[in-house]
Amino acid sequence: MNDSLRTRTTQLQFYTTATYECSYLDHQVARSQVAVPAELIDGHAYSQLVQHGFRRSGLFVYRPWCDHCKACVPVRLPVAQFKPDRTQRRALKRHADLQVRVMGLEYLESHYLLYQRYQVARHAGGGMDQDNREQYQNFILKSNVSSFLAEFSINNEVQMVSLIDQLDDGISSVYTFYNPDIPNSSFGVFNILWQISLAGEMQLSYVYLGYWIDQCRKMAYKARYKPIEGLFNGRWQPLPIE
């Protein structure tokens, strides 16, 4: 454990999980380092942990801690320096009719049904496509830190939902699910651009996007948002991409 992190989170303990099948790279196993106890991880402690590469899933705060693989790189976008490219600007125009509502961690059946459709369409066989309402609530609606939902609708029909954490220096994009049945949509792109705009309005410096994995198509897209920083050997620096 990094000494500077240890001194600022002295009441927390960190344990390493057993190996499990990697969700992102074929024929790989993974391990995670988990911070406990969850009830001691308030907003300030969580902000420090995110700065050191941790993420949140429900009440679990973790980071990749694999024995022989460093493919998962924590990444963040510096809000003030970001400039959308032509494709990203087109996504803004394409979904300009989306109406956004920011709300607390409230269960809505319409959100759960959209979550189900998204998982079945995009992650069939991955386990989350079988999530019941309790599992959905444990994943999306349980948090010990400052979290909120952003609901995106057209004509009062929910098209996309994002779970977002507020940090000391930015916001963390925890999870987003959207209508998988609209052809040629760019909901994910629009969502990230909206979060960048939100962080700017909140006078926060960064949008944390989780992990970039160059060899994994569903995680490599994050490099399209420039400039972007990665955490290498405890230091945030520009991501080395073409």
N, C-alpha and C positions, 0 to 999 in steps of 0.2 A: 504494500500500500504506500502511495506517495506520502511523504512526511507532512507536506503542507496540507494535504487533505485530512490526514489523521489528526492534526492539531486543531482543525476547525470543526471536526465532527467527533469529538472525543468520547461521546456516549454511545456512538454507533459501533456495531461490530460487522465484520464482513466475512462471509463464508463462500466457498466455491462449491458449486453443484457437481454432481456426478455427470459423466458425459451423456449426451443424448444426440439423436440424429439431427444434423444441421438442417434448418428450414430453408436455407438459401443456396447451398452448394451441394451438388450431388456427391454421394459417396464420402461425405465428410461427417465427422462428429464434432460436437461443440460443447463448451462449458460456459457457465455464467458465474459472475461474482455478484452476490446479493447483499444489499445493506439491510440490517435489522437492528432493533425492532422498528417496524413500519410506523408505529405511533409516535416515535421521536423524530420522524423526518417531516419537519414543518417546511414552510415555503422557503425560508432562508437556507436551511440545510440542503433542501432539494436543489435549490439554485446552484449551490456549490458542487453538489454531486453531478449535475448536468454539465457543468463546466469541466468536469473530469471524465466525461464520456458516459455517464449513466443515463438510463431511460426509465420510464415507468410503464408498467402493465398492471392496471388495477391498483392494488395496494403494494405490489412488488416493485422495488427499485433495483435495477441490475445493470450490468454492462458485460459485453463479451469478454471471456477470460479463457480463451482456448489455448491449449498447450503448444501447438505448432502452427497456428494460423493467425494472421493479423489482417484478414481481408475486410473485416468490419471497421470502417473508419467513421467516427463521429463527425458530423458536418454541421455548419451553421452559415447563415447568410448575413453579412453585414448590411443592415437595412439602408443606411444612408448612401452606400456605394452601388446598390443594385440598379441595373438597367435592363428592362425586359427586351428580349429580342423580337424579331418580326413574328415568329410563331406564337410567342407568348402574348403579344399584343392582339393577335387574331383571336386567341382564346378569350381575352377580355371582352372583345366585341361580340363574339359568338354567344356568350352567356351574360350579356349586359342586362337581360331581363330578369335575372335571378334576384329575388328579394331576400334579404338577410335578416335573421333575428338572432341576437345573442341572448342566451338563457342559461339558467343554472343546470345542474346535473339532475334533470327531471326525466322520469320515465314517460315516454309517449309510445303508444302502440304503433303509430305510423313510423317512428324511428326504428323500432325493432323489426317491423316487417320489411323495411328498406334494407336494413342490415342483413337480414336473412337472404333477400334476393341478391344482394351484392356478393355475399359469401358463396352462394351456390353457383353464381355466374363466374366469379373471378378466382375462387379458391376451393373449388370442388375437390373433395377427398382430403383436404388439409386438416379436417377436424373442426374448424370454426364454423363450417357450413352446417354443423349439427348443433350449434349452440342453442340452448333453450333460453327462456326469458331470464331465468336466474343467472345463467352464465353470461348473458349479455350485460346484465346490470353489474355483475362483479367486474367485468372488463371495462365497461364504458362509464359507469356511474359511481364507482367506488374510488374515492380519492381523499388523501389526507392533506393535500396542498390546494392552492388556489386554482381551481379548474372551472371551465365553462364549456358550453356547447354553442356552436354556430350552426344554425339551421338555414338552409338555402332552399327557397321554394319558388314555384311558378304557379300562379293562379291558385294559391293555397294548397298545392300538392308538393310535398317534400321531395326534393331531388337529391339532396346531399346534406350530410351532417358531419361536422368535425368536432373532435374532442381536443381541447387546447389547454395547456397549463401556462399560467403566468409566472415568470421568474423575475429575479432582481434585475437582470440585464436584458431580458427578452421574453419571447414566448416560445413554448415548445409544442410542436405539432405532434400530438400523441397518436391519433388515428382518425382516418377519414373514410367514409363509405358513401356511395352514391348510386344513382339509378344506372344500372348496367345495360338498359334496354334502348337507350337513345343512340342511334348511329352517329358516328363522327363527332361525338361530344368531346370536350376537353375539360371536364369537370375538375380533374386533379390539378391541371395547370392553373385554371382559374382560382382554385382554392388556395394554392400556395401564393399566388399574386395577391389575393385578398388578405392573407395573413401578413404578408410583407407590409401592405398598406396599413393594416390594423396596428402592427408594431410601431410604425412611424407615427400614427396618431397618438399612441400611448407613450411616445417619446422613449421607446426602448430600442436597444442597439442591434439585437439579433433575432433571427428566427432559427431555432434549432430544428433540424429535419431528421434527426435520428442517425441512421448509419448508411453510408455509401459503400456499396460493394461493386467494384468494377466488373467482376466476372458474373454478376447476377443481373439480368436484364431488368427485373422489377425493382431493383435498388439502384442501378447505375444511372437512371434518369436524373437524379439530383444534381449531377455535374452540369446539366444544361442551364442551371441558374448561376449566373456569374455576376460579380466574383463570389466565390464560395471558399470557405476555410475548412480544413480538416485538422483533427487533433492527432499529432504525431509525437510520440515520446513525451507526452505531457505538455506539449506546446501547440497552440493554435497557429496555423500558417496556411498560406494559399494552397489549395488542392493542386497537386501536380498532374494536370490533365492537358490534353492537346487543345 
